[in-house]
Amino acid sequence: MPNKSKLLDATRIEIPVDHHGAQKINLNPRVDVTIDLDPDVVSKFQATGPGWRERMEAVLSAADIAQTRSS
């Protein structure tokens, strides 16, 4: 029996394909959120061109949020 797998060209990861109700494998575990931001903040990131969302995520990831909490 041939190996049933799907090859993802971008990442070169082989993932077994199960057509019998197996759970989906999430290669990009992210959480969808809705956040209200100042329009100027969004405009500044968008002005940097493609990839602005990733740059915004990097800035948020680098922020020391635990230390900025109000007591």
Phi, psi and omega in degrees: 000131180292151178291118179272105179213161179243128181260121177268112186299321186295322184250349181058042178250130176268128181239126177297139178256121179243117182265021183241037173084018178290155179293149177290144175264123180267111181279345182230076184291104180229164178243127176282129178225160173241129183222138176265120180240156176298134181303327179295322179296312180297316181300320180295319178291317180298326181294343179280354175095190181306140181094008183297328179294319179295321178294321177297318178299320180297319179295316180294322179294325182283341181293138178272075187296323182299328182277346183263002179294142175280146179275000000 
